[in-house]
Amino acid sequence: MSNLICRFNWLPLRIVVGKRASEGIVEVKERLTGDSEEVHIDDLMTVITNKYDNLK
């Protein structure tokens, strides 16, 4: 269980580079909730920063 908690503390988000990568779209997924959204790579750092700040 402690390994699972540690994993969530260090890597709260998962970035999925999939089929739409050629269009500049990636998926950002929150590991704890499973919520995900598609994001253009130009907005990726802003989205990651906002999501990480909200997880604290």
C-alpha distance matrix in Angstrom:
0.0 3.8 5.4 5.1 6.4 8.7 9.9 10.9 12.6 14.6 15.5 15.8 18.8 19.8 23.5 25.0 28.4 30.1 33.5 34.7 34.1 37.9 38.5 36.3 33.6 29.8 26.9 24.5 21.3 18.7 15.2 14.0 17.2 18.6 21.9 24.0 27.5 30.1 31.4 34.3 33.6 36.0 33.8 30.5 30.1 31.1 28.7 25.7 26.9 27.3 24.0 22.1 24.2 23.4 19.6 20.0
3.8 0.0 3.8 5.4 5.1 6.1 8.5 9.9 10.5 12.3 14.1 14.9 18.2 19.6 23.2 25.2 28.5 30.5 34.2 35.1 34.2 37.9 38.5 36.0 33.5 29.8 27.1 24.4 21.6 18.9 15.7 14.7 18.2 19.8 22.7 24.7 28.0 30.4 31.2 34.0 32.9 35.1 33.0 29.6 28.7 29.9 27.8 24.6 25.3 26.1 23.1 20.7 22.6 22.3 18.5 18.3
5.4 3.8 0.0 3.8 5.5 5.0 6.1 8.7 9.8 10.6 11.9 13.4 16.3 17.1 20.6 22.3 25.5 27.6 31.2 32.3 31.2 34.9 35.8 33.3 31.0 27.2 24.8 22.4 19.7 17.5 14.2 14.1 17.8 18.6 21.7 23.1 26.3 28.4 29.2 31.8 30.5 32.9 31.1 27.5 26.9 28.4 26.3 23.0 24.1 25.3 22.2 19.9 22.3 22.3 18.5 18.7
5.1 5.4 3.8 0.0 3.8 5.4 5.1 6.4 8.7 10.2 10.5 11.1 13.9 14.8 18.5 20.1 23.5 25.4 28.9 29.9 29.2 33.0 33.6 31.3 28.7 24.9 22.1 19.7 16.7 14.4 10.9 10.6 14.1 15.0 18.2 19.8 23.2 25.5 26.6 29.4 28.5 31.0 29.0 25.5 25.2 26.5 24.0 21.0 22.4 23.1 19.7 17.9 20.4 19.9 16.2 17.0
6.4 5.1 5.5 3.8 0.0 3.8 5.4 5.2 6.3 8.8 10.1 10.1 13.5 15.4 19.1 21.3 24.7 26.9 30.5 31.1 30.3 34.0 34.3 31.8 29.2 25.5 22.7 19.8 17.0 14.0 11.1 10.0 13.7 15.4 18.1 20.0 23.2 25.7 26.5 29.4 28.5 30.6 28.2 25.0 24.2 25.1 22.9 19.8 20.6 21.2 18.0 15.9 17.9 17.4 13.6 13.9
8.7 6.1 5.0 5.4 3.8 0.0 3.8 5.4 5.0 6.3 8.5 9.9 13.2 14.9 18.4 20.8 24.0 26.5 30.3 30.8 29.5 33.2 33.8 31.0 28.8 25.1 22.7 19.8 17.5 14.9 12.3 12.1 15.9 17.2 19.6 21.0 23.9 26.0 26.3 28.8 27.5 29.5 27.5 24.0 22.9 24.3 22.5 19.1 19.7 20.9 18.1 15.4 17.6 17.9 14.2 14.0
9.9 8.5 6.1 5.1 5.4 3.8 0.0 3.8 5.4 5.4 5.9 7.7 10.4 11.5 15.0 17.2 20.4 22.8 26.5 27.2 26.0 29.7 30.3 27.7 25.5 21.7 19.4 16.7 14.5 12.4 9.5 10.4 14.1 14.7 17.2 18.2 21.0 22.9 23.4 25.9 24.5 26.9 25.0 21.5 20.8 22.4 20.4 17.0 18.3 19.6 16.6 14.3 17.1 17.4 13.9 14.6
10.9 9.9 8.7 6.4 5.2 5.4 3.8 0.0 3.8 5.5 5.3 5.0 8.3 10.4 14.1 16.6 20.0 22.4 26.0 26.3 25.4 29.1 29.3 26.6 24.1 20.5 17.8 14.8 12.3 9.5 7.0 7.2 10.9 12.1 14.3 15.6 18.5 20.8 21.4 24.2 23.2 25.4 23.1 19.8 19.2 20.2 17.9 14.8 16.0 16.8 13.5 11.5 14.2 14.0 10.4 11.5
12.6 10.5 9.8 8.7 6.3 5.0 5.4 3.8 0.0 3.8 5.9 6.1 9.8 12.5 15.7 18.8 21.9 24.7 28.4 28.3 27.1 30.7 30.8 27.8 25.6 22.1 19.8 16.4 14.6 11.7 10.1 9.9 13.4 15.1 16.7 17.9 20.4 22.6 22.6 25.1 23.9 25.6 23.2 20.0 18.7 19.6 17.9 14.6 14.9 15.9 13.3 10.4 12.5 13.0 9.5 9.4
14.6 12.3 10.6 10.2 8.8 6.3 5.4 5.5 3.8 0.0 3.8 6.2 9.0 11.1 13.9 17.0 19.8 22.9 26.6 26.6 24.9 28.5 28.9 25.8 24.0 20.5 18.7 15.5 14.3 12.2 10.8 11.9 15.3 16.1 17.6 18.1 20.2 21.8 21.5 23.6 21.9 23.7 21.8 18.3 16.9 18.5 17.2 13.5 14.1 15.9 13.6 10.6 13.2 14.5 11.4 11.5
15.5 14.1 11.9 10.5 10.1 8.5 5.9 5.3 5.9 3.8 0.0 3.8 5.6 7.3 10.3 13.3 16.3 19.2 22.9 23.0 21.5 25.1 25.5 22.6 20.5 16.9 15.0 12.0 10.8 9.2 8.0 10.0 13.1 13.2 14.6 14.7 16.8 18.3 18.2 20.5 19.0 21.1 19.3 15.7 15.0 16.7 14.9 11.4 12.9 14.6 11.9 9.7 13.0 13.9 11.0 12.3
15.8 14.9 13.4 11.1 10.1 9.9 7.7 5.0 6.1 6.2 3.8 0.0 3.8 7.0 10.2 13.3 16.6 19.3 22.8 22.5 21.5 25.2 25.1 22.2 19.8 16.3 13.8 10.4 8.6 6.1 5.6 7.0 9.8 10.4 11.5 12.1 14.4 16.5 16.7 19.4 18.5 20.5 18.1 14.9 14.4 15.4 13.0 9.9 11.5 12.3 9.1 7.4 10.8 10.8 7.9 10.0
18.8 18.2 16.3 13.9 13.5 13.2 10.4 8.3 9.8 9.0 5.6 3.8 0.0 3.8 6.6 9.8 13.1 15.7 19.2 18.7 17.8 21.5 21.3 18.5 16.0 12.5 10.1 6.7 5.6 4.7 5.7 8.5 10.0 9.5 9.9 9.4 11.3 13.0 13.1 15.8 15.1 17.4 15.1 11.8 12.0 13.3 10.6 7.8 10.5 11.4 8.2 7.8 11.6 11.6 9.7 12.4
19.8 19.6 17.1 14.8 15.4 14.9 11.5 10.4 12.5 11.1 7.3 7.0 3.8 0.0 3.8 6.3 9.8 12.3 15.9 16.0 15.0 18.7 19.0 16.5 14.0 10.2 8.0 5.8 5.1 6.4 6.7 10.4 11.6 9.8 10.5 9.1 10.8 11.8 12.4 14.8 14.0 16.9 15.3 11.8 12.9 14.7 12.1 9.7 13.0 14.1 11.3 11.3 15.1 15.2 13.4 16.2
23.5 23.2 20.6 18.5 19.1 18.4 15.0 14.1 15.7 13.9 10.3 10.2 6.6 3.8 0.0 3.8 6.5 9.5 13.0 12.7 11.4 15.1 15.4 12.8 10.5 6.8 5.7 4.8 6.4 9.1 10.3 13.8 14.4 12.2 12.1 9.5 10.0 9.7 9.8 11.7 10.6 13.8 12.8 9.3 11.1 13.4 11.0 9.3 12.9 14.3 12.2 12.8 16.4 16.8 15.8 18.6
25.0 25.2 22.3 20.1 21.3 20.8 17.2 16.6 18.8 17.0 13.3 13.3 9.8 6.3 3.8 0.0 3.8 6.0 9.6 10.0 9.2 12.9 13.6 11.9 9.4 5.8 4.9 6.4 7.7 11.1 12.0 15.6 15.8 12.8 12.8 9.9 10.2 9.3 10.2 11.9 11.3 15.0 14.5 11.5 14.0 16.2 13.8 12.7 16.4 17.6 15.4 16.3 19.9 20.0 19.0 22.0
28.4 28.5 25.5 23.5 24.7 24.0 20.4 20.0 21.9 19.8 16.3 16.6 13.1 9.8 6.5 3.8 0.0 3.8 7.2 7.6 5.9 9.5 10.8 9.3 7.8 5.1 6.7 9.1 11.2 14.7 15.7 19.4 19.4 16.4 16.1 12.8 12.2 10.1 10.5 11.0 10.1 13.9 14.4 11.8 14.6 17.1 15.2 14.5 18.1 19.6 17.9 18.9 22.4 22.8 22.1 25.0
30.1 30.5 27.6 25.4 26.9 26.5 22.8 22.4 24.7 22.9 19.2 19.3 15.7 12.3 9.5 6.0 3.8 0.0 3.8 5.6 5.6 8.7 10.1 10.0 8.2 6.6 7.9 11.2 12.8 16.5 17.4 20.9 20.5 17.1 16.8 13.5 12.8 10.5 11.8 12.3 12.3 16.0 16.6 14.6 17.7 19.9 17.8 17.5 21.2 22.2 20.5 21.9 25.3 25.3 24.6 27.7
33.5 34.2 31.2 28.9 30.5 30.3 26.5 26.0 28.4 26.6 22.9 22.8 19.2 15.9 13.0 9.6 7.2 3.8 0.0 3.8 5.6 7.1 8.6 9.9 8.6 8.7 10.3 14.0 15.8 19.6 20.7 24.1 23.3 19.8 19.1 15.7 14.5 11.7 13.1 13.1 13.6 17.1 18.0 16.7 20.1 22.0 20.0 20.3 24.0 24.8 23.2 25.0 28.2 28.1 27.7 30.9
34.7 35.1 32.3 29.9 31.1 30.8 27.2 26.3 28.3 26.6 23.0 22.5 18.7 16.0 12.7 10.0 7.6 5.6 3.8 0.0 3.8 5.4 5.3 6.6 5.3 6.8 9.1 12.8 15.3 19.1 20.9 24.1 23.0 19.8 18.4 14.8 12.7 9.4 10.2 9.7 10.8 13.9 15.0 14.2 17.8 19.4 17.6 18.5 22.0 22.6 21.5 23.6 26.5 26.5 26.6 29.8
34.1 34.2 31.2 29.2 30.3 29.5 26.0 25.4 27.1 24.9 21.5 21.5 17.8 15.0 11.4 9.2 5.9 5.6 5.6 3.8 0.0 3.8 5.2 4.9 5.1 6.0 9.3 12.5 15.4 19.0 20.7 24.2 23.6 20.6 19.5 15.8 13.8 10.5 10.2 9.0 8.7 12.0 13.6 12.4 15.7 17.9 16.6 17.1 20.4 21.6 20.8 22.4 25.4 25.9 25.9 28.8
37.9 37.9 34.9 33.0 34.0 33.2 29.7 29.1 30.7 28.5 25.1 25.2 21.5 18.7 15.1 12.9 9.5 8.7 7.1 5.4 3.8 0.0 3.8 5.4 7.4 9.5 12.9 16.1 19.1 22.7 24.5 27.9 27.3 24.2 22.9 19.2 16.9 13.3 12.8 10.7 10.5 13.1 15.4 15.0 18.2 20.2 19.4 20.2 23.3 24.5 24.0 25.7 28.5 29.1 29.4 32.3
38.5 38.5 35.8 33.6 34.3 33.8 30.3 29.3 30.8 28.9 25.5 25.1 21.3 19.0 15.4 13.6 10.8 10.1 8.6 5.3 5.2 3.8 0.0 3.8 5.6 8.9 12.2 15.3 18.5 22.0 24.3 27.4 26.4 23.5 21.7 17.9 15.1 11.3 10.6 8.2 9.2 11.3 13.3 13.7 17.1 18.5 17.7 19.1 22.1 22.8 22.6 24.7 27.3 27.6 28.3 31.3
36.3 36.0 33.3 31.3 31.8 31.0 27.7 26.6 27.8 25.8 22.6 22.2 18.5 16.5 12.8 11.9 9.3 10.0 9.9 6.6 4.9 5.4 3.8 0.0 3.8 6.8 10.4 12.9 16.4 19.7 22.1 25.3 24.6 22.0 20.1 16.4 13.6 10.0 8.2 5.4 5.5 7.9 10.0 10.1 13.4 15.0 14.5 15.7 18.6 19.6 19.6 21.5 24.0 24.6 25.4 28.1
33.6 33.5 31.0 28.7 29.2 28.8 25.5 24.1 25.6 24.0 20.5 19.8 16.0 14.0 10.5 9.4 7.8 8.2 8.6 5.3 5.1 7.4 5.6 3.8 0.0 3.8 7.0 9.8 13.1 16.6 19.1 22.1 21.1 18.4 16.5 12.7 10.0 6.3 5.5 4.5 6.0 9.0 9.7 9.2 12.9 14.2 12.7 14.0 17.2 17.8 17.2 19.4 22.1 22.3 22.8 25.9
29.8 29.8 27.2 24.9 25.5 25.1 21.7 20.5 22.1 20.5 16.9 16.3 12.5 10.2 6.8 5.8 5.1 6.6 8.7 6.8 6.0 9.5 8.9 6.8 3.8 0.0 3.8 6.6 9.8 13.3 15.5 18.7 18.1 15.4 13.9 10.2 8.4 5.6 5.5 6.4 6.7 10.3 10.1 8.3 11.8 13.4 11.4 11.8 15.4 16.2 15.0 16.8 19.9 20.0 20.1 23.2
26.9 27.1 24.8 22.1 22.7 22.7 19.4 17.8 19.8 18.7 15.0 13.8 10.1 8.0 5.7 4.9 6.7 7.9 10.3 9.1 9.3 12.9 12.2 10.4 7.0 3.8 0.0 3.8 6.3 10.0 12.2 15.3 14.4 11.6 10.2 6.6 5.6 4.4 6.1 8.7 9.5 12.8 11.6 9.4 12.6 13.7 10.8 11.0 14.7 15.0 13.0 15.1 18.2 17.8 17.6 20.9
24.5 24.4 22.4 19.7 19.8 19.8 16.7 14.8 16.4 15.5 12.0 10.4 6.7 5.8 4.8 6.4 9.1 11.2 14.0 12.8 12.5 16.1 15.3 12.9 9.8 6.6 3.8 0.0 3.8 6.8 9.6 12.4 11.9 9.9 8.4 5.4 5.5 6.3 7.0 10.1 10.4 13.1 11.1 8.4 10.7 11.6 8.4 7.9 11.6 11.8 9.5 11.3 14.5 14.2 13.8 17.1
21.3 21.6 19.7 16.7 17.0 17.5 14.5 12.3 14.6 14.3 10.8 8.6 5.6 5.1 6.4 7.7 11.2 12.8 15.8 15.3 15.4 19.1 18.5 16.4 13.1 9.8 6.3 3.8 0.0 3.8 6.2 9.0 8.5 6.2 5.7 4.1 6.6 8.8 10.4 13.7 14.2 16.9 14.6 11.9 13.7 14.4 10.9 9.9 13.2 13.0 9.8 11.4 14.7 13.6 12.5 16.0
18.7 18.9 17.5 14.4 14.0 14.9 12.4 9.5 11.7 12.2 9.2 6.1 4.7 6.4 9.1 11.1 14.7 16.5 19.6 19.1 19.0 22.7 22.0 19.7 16.6 13.3 10.0 6.8 3.8 0.0 3.8 5.7 5.8 5.3 5.4 6.3 9.2 12.0 13.2 16.6 16.8 19.1 16.4 13.7 14.7 14.9 11.5 10.0 12.5 12.0 8.3 9.3 12.4 11.0 9.2 12.8
15.2 15.7 14.2 10.9 11.1 12.3 9.5 7.0 10.1 10.8 8.0 5.6 5.7 6.7 10.3 12.0 15.7 17.4 20.7 20.9 20.7 24.5 24.3 22.1 19.1 15.5 12.2 9.6 6.2 3.8 0.0 3.8 5.8 5.4 7.7 9.0 12.3 14.9 16.4 19.6 19.5 22.1 19.7 16.6 17.4 18.1 14.9 12.8 15.2 15.1 11.4 11.4 14.6 13.4 10.7 13.7
14.0 14.7 14.1 10.6 10.0 12.1 10.4 7.2 9.9 11.9 10.0 7.0 8.5 10.4 13.8 15.6 19.4 20.9 24.1 24.1 24.2 27.9 27.4 25.3 22.1 18.7 15.3 12.4 9.0 5.7 3.8 0.0 3.8 5.9 8.2 10.8 14.2 17.3 18.8 22.2 22.4 24.7 21.9 19.1 19.6 19.7 16.5 14.6 16.4 15.7 11.9 11.9 14.4 12.4 9.5 12.3
17.2 18.2 17.8 14.1 13.7 15.9 14.1 10.9 13.4 15.3 13.1 9.8 10.0 11.6 14.4 15.8 19.4 20.5 23.3 23.0 23.6 27.3 26.4 24.6 21.1 18.1 14.4 11.9 8.5 5.8 5.8 3.8 0.0 3.8 5.4 8.7 12.2 15.7 17.6 21.2 22.1 24.3 21.3 19.0 20.0 19.6 16.1 15.1 17.1 15.6 11.9 13.1 15.2 12.6 10.6 14.0
18.6 19.8 18.6 15.0 15.4 17.2 14.7 12.1 15.1 16.1 13.2 10.4 9.5 9.8 12.2 12.8 16.4 17.1 19.8 19.8 20.6 24.2 23.5 22.0 18.4 15.4 11.6 9.9 6.2 5.3 5.4 5.9 3.8 0.0 3.8 6.3 10.1 13.2 15.6 19.2 20.2 22.8 20.2 17.8 19.4 19.4 15.7 14.9 17.6 16.5 12.9 14.3 17.0 14.8 13.1 16.6
21.9 22.7 21.7 18.2 18.1 19.6 17.2 14.3 16.7 17.6 14.6 11.5 9.9 10.5 12.1 12.8 16.1 16.8 19.1 18.4 19.5 22.9 21.7 20.1 16.5 13.9 10.2 8.4 5.7 5.4 7.7 8.2 5.4 3.8 0.0 3.8 7.1 10.6 13.0 16.7 18.1 20.4 17.6 15.7 17.5 17.0 13.2 13.2 15.9 14.3 11.0 13.3 15.7 13.3 12.5 16.3
24.0 24.7 23.1 19.8 20.0 21.0 18.2 15.6 17.9 18.1 14.7 12.1 9.4 9.1 9.5 9.9 12.8 13.5 15.7 14.8 15.8 19.2 17.9 16.4 12.7 10.2 6.6 5.4 4.1 6.3 9.0 10.8 8.7 6.3 3.8 0.0 3.8 7.0 9.5 13.2 14.7 17.2 14.7 12.9 15.3 15.1 11.4 11.7 14.9 13.7 10.9 13.5 16.2 14.5 14.1 17.8
27.5 28.0 26.3 23.2 23.2 23.9 21.0 18.5 20.4 20.2 16.8 14.4 11.3 10.8 10.0 10.2 12.2 12.8 14.5 12.7 13.8 16.9 15.1 13.6 10.0 8.4 5.6 5.5 6.6 9.2 12.3 14.2 12.2 10.1 7.1 3.8 0.0 3.8 6.3 10.0 12.2 14.4 11.9 10.8 13.7 13.3 9.8 11.2 14.4 13.2 11.2 14.3 16.7 15.3 15.8 19.4
30.1 30.4 28.4 25.5 25.7 26.0 22.9 20.8 22.6 21.8 18.3 16.5 13.0 11.8 9.7 9.3 10.1 10.5 11.7 9.4 10.5 13.3 11.3 10.0 6.3 5.6 4.4 6.3 8.8 12.0 14.9 17.3 15.7 13.2 10.6 7.0 3.8 0.0 3.8 7.0 9.4 11.9 10.3 9.5 13.1 13.2 10.3 11.9 15.3 14.7 13.4 16.2 18.7 17.9 18.5 22.0
31.4 31.2 29.2 26.6 26.5 26.3 23.4 21.4 22.6 21.5 18.2 16.7 13.1 12.4 9.8 10.2 10.5 11.8 13.1 10.2 10.2 12.8 10.6 8.2 5.5 5.5 6.1 7.0 10.4 13.2 16.4 18.8 17.6 15.6 13.0 9.5 6.3 3.8 0.0 3.8 6.2 8.2 6.6 6.3 9.9 10.1 7.9 10.0 13.0 12.8 12.4 15.1 17.3 17.2 18.3 21.3
34.3 34.0 31.8 29.4 29.4 28.8 25.9 24.2 25.1 23.6 20.5 19.4 15.8 14.8 11.7 11.9 11.0 12.3 13.1 9.7 9.0 10.7 8.2 5.4 4.5 6.4 8.7 10.1 13.7 16.6 19.6 22.2 21.2 19.2 16.7 13.2 10.0 7.0 3.8 0.0 3.8 5.4 5.5 6.4 10.0 10.5 9.7 11.8 14.4 14.8 15.1 17.4 19.5 20.0 21.2 23.9
33.6 32.9 30.5 28.5 28.5 27.5 24.5 23.2 23.9 21.9 19.0 18.5 15.1 14.0 10.6 11.3 10.1 12.3 13.6 10.8 8.7 10.5 9.2 5.5 6.0 6.7 9.5 10.4 14.2 16.8 19.5 22.4 22.1 20.2 18.1 14.7 12.2 9.4 6.2 3.8 0.0 3.8 5.3 4.8 7.9 9.7 9.7 10.8 13.3 14.7 15.1 16.7 18.9 20.1 21.0 23.4
36.0 35.1 32.9 31.0 30.6 29.5 26.9 25.4 25.6 23.7 21.1 20.5 17.4 16.9 13.8 15.0 13.9 16.0 17.1 13.9 12.0 13.1 11.3 7.9 9.0 10.3 12.8 13.1 16.9 19.1 22.1 24.7 24.3 22.8 20.4 17.2 14.4 11.9 8.2 5.4 3.8 0.0 3.8 5.7 7.6 8.6 9.8 11.5 13.1 14.4 15.7 17.4 18.9 20.3 21.8 23.9
33.8 33.0 31.1 29.0 28.2 27.5 25.0 23.1 23.2 21.8 19.3 18.1 15.1 15.3 12.8 14.5 14.4 16.6 18.0 15.0 13.6 15.4 13.3 10.0 9.7 10.1 11.6 11.1 14.6 16.4 19.7 21.9 21.3 20.2 17.6 14.7 11.9 10.3 6.6 5.5 5.3 3.8 0.0 3.8 5.8 5.5 6.3 8.7 10.2 10.9 12.3 14.3 15.7 16.8 18.5 20.7
30.5 29.6 27.5 25.5 25.0 24.0 21.5 19.8 20.0 18.3 15.7 14.9 11.8 11.8 9.3 11.5 11.8 14.6 16.7 14.2 12.4 15.0 13.7 10.1 9.2 8.3 9.4 8.4 11.9 13.7 16.6 19.1 19.0 17.8 15.7 12.9 10.8 9.5 6.3 6.4 4.8 5.7 3.8 0.0 3.8 5.5 5.2 6.1 8.5 10.0 10.5 12.0 14.1 15.4 16.4 18.7
30.1 28.7 26.9 25.2 24.2 22.9 20.8 19.2 18.7 16.9 15.0 14.4 12.0 12.9 11.1 14.0 14.6 17.7 20.1 17.8 15.7 18.2 17.1 13.4 12.9 11.8 12.6 10.7 13.7 14.7 17.4 19.6 20.0 19.4 17.5 15.3 13.7 13.1 9.9 10.0 7.9 7.6 5.8 3.8 0.0 3.8 5.5 5.1 6.0 8.5 9.9 10.4 12.1 14.2 15.3 16.9
31.1 29.9 28.4 26.5 25.1 24.3 22.4 20.2 19.6 18.5 16.7 15.4 13.3 14.7 13.4 16.2 17.1 19.9 22.0 19.4 17.9 20.2 18.5 15.0 14.2 13.4 13.7 11.6 14.4 14.9 18.1 19.7 19.6 19.4 17.0 15.1 13.3 13.2 10.1 10.5 9.7 8.6 5.5 5.5 3.8 0.0 3.8 5.5 5.2 6.1 8.6 9.9 10.6 12.4 14.4 16.0
28.7 27.8 26.3 24.0 22.9 22.5 20.4 17.9 17.9 17.2 14.9 13.0 10.6 12.1 11.0 13.8 15.2 17.8 20.0 17.6 16.6 19.4 17.7 14.5 12.7 11.4 10.8 8.4 10.9 11.5 14.9 16.5 16.1 15.7 13.2 11.4 9.8 10.3 7.9 9.7 9.7 9.8 6.3 5.2 5.5 3.8 0.0 3.8 5.5 5.2 6.0 8.4 9.9 10.6 12.3 14.7
25.7 24.6 23.0 21.0 19.8 19.1 17.0 14.8 14.6 13.5 11.4 9.9 7.8 9.7 9.3 12.7 14.5 17.5 20.3 18.5 17.1 20.2 19.1 15.7 14.0 11.8 11.0 7.9 9.9 10.0 12.8 14.6 15.1 14.9 13.2 11.7 11.2 11.9 10.0 11.8 10.8 11.5 8.7 6.1 5.1 5.5 3.8 0.0 3.8 5.5 5.2 5.9 8.4 9.9 10.5 12.6
26.9 25.3 24.1 22.4 20.6 19.7 18.3 16.0 14.9 14.1 12.9 11.5 10.5 13.0 12.9 16.4 18.1 21.2 24.0 22.0 20.4 23.3 22.1 18.6 17.2 15.4 14.7 11.6 13.2 12.5 15.2 16.4 17.1 17.6 15.9 14.9 14.4 15.3 13.0 14.4 13.3 13.1 10.2 8.5 6.0 5.2 5.5 3.8 0.0 3.8 5.6 5.2 6.1 8.6 10.0 11.1
27.3 26.1 25.3 23.1 21.2 20.9 19.6 16.8 15.9 15.9 14.6 12.3 11.4 14.1 14.3 17.6 19.6 22.2 24.8 22.6 21.6 24.5 22.8 19.6 17.8 16.2 15.0 11.8 13.0 12.0 15.1 15.7 15.6 16.5 14.3 13.7 13.2 14.7 12.8 14.8 14.7 14.4 10.9 10.0 8.5 6.1 5.2 5.5 3.8 0.0 3.8 5.5 5.2 6.3 8.8 10.4
24.0 23.1 22.2 19.7 18.0 18.1 16.6 13.5 13.3 13.6 11.9 9.1 8.2 11.3 12.2 15.4 17.9 20.5 23.2 21.5 20.8 24.0 22.6 19.6 17.2 15.0 13.0 9.5 9.8 8.3 11.4 11.9 11.9 12.9 11.0 10.9 11.2 13.4 12.4 15.1 15.1 15.7 12.3 10.5 9.9 8.6 6.0 5.2 5.6 3.8 0.0 3.8 5.5 5.1 6.3 9.1
22.1 20.7 19.9 17.9 15.9 15.4 14.3 11.5 10.4 10.6 9.7 7.4 7.8 11.3 12.8 16.3 18.9 21.9 25.0 23.6 22.4 25.7 24.7 21.5 19.4 16.8 15.1 11.3 11.4 9.3 11.4 11.9 13.1 14.3 13.3 13.5 14.3 16.2 15.1 17.4 16.7 17.4 14.3 12.0 10.4 9.9 8.4 5.9 5.2 5.5 3.8 0.0 3.8 5.4 5.1 6.7
24.2 22.6 22.3 20.4 17.9 17.6 17.1 14.2 12.5 13.2 13.0 10.8 11.6 15.1 16.4 19.9 22.4 25.3 28.2 26.5 25.4 28.5 27.3 24.0 22.1 19.9 18.2 14.5 14.7 12.4 14.6 14.4 15.2 17.0 15.7 16.2 16.7 18.7 17.3 19.5 18.9 18.9 15.7 14.1 12.1 10.6 9.9 8.4 6.1 5.2 5.5 3.8 0.0 3.8 5.5 5.6
23.4 22.3 22.3 19.9 17.4 17.9 17.4 14.0 13.0 14.5 13.9 10.8 11.6 15.2 16.8 20.0 22.8 25.3 28.1 26.5 25.9 29.1 27.6 24.6 22.3 20.0 17.8 14.2 13.6 11.0 13.4 12.4 12.6 14.8 13.3 14.5 15.3 17.9 17.2 20.0 20.1 20.3 16.8 15.4 14.2 12.4 10.6 9.9 8.6 6.3 5.1 5.4 3.8 0.0 3.8 5.6
19.6 18.5 18.5 16.2 13.6 14.2 13.9 10.4 9.5 11.4 11.0 7.9 9.7 13.4 15.8 19.0 22.1 24.6 27.7 26.6 25.9 29.4 28.3 25.4 22.8 20.1 17.6 13.8 12.5 9.2 10.7 9.5 10.6 13.1 12.5 14.1 15.8 18.5 18.3 21.2 21.0 21.8 18.5 16.4 15.3 14.4 12.3 10.5 10.0 8.8 6.3 5.1 5.5 3.8 0.0 3.8
20.0 18.3 18.7 17.0 13.9 14.0 14.6 11.5 9.4 11.5 12.3 10.0 12.4 16.2 18.6 22.0 25.0 27.7 30.9 29.8 28.8 32.3 31.3 28.1 25.9 23.2 20.9 17.1 16.0 12.8 13.7 12.3 14.0 16.6 16.3 17.8 19.4 22.0 21.3 23.9 23.4 23.9 20.7 18.7 16.9 16.0 14.7 12.6 11.1 10.4 9.1 6.7 5.6 5.6 3.8 0.0
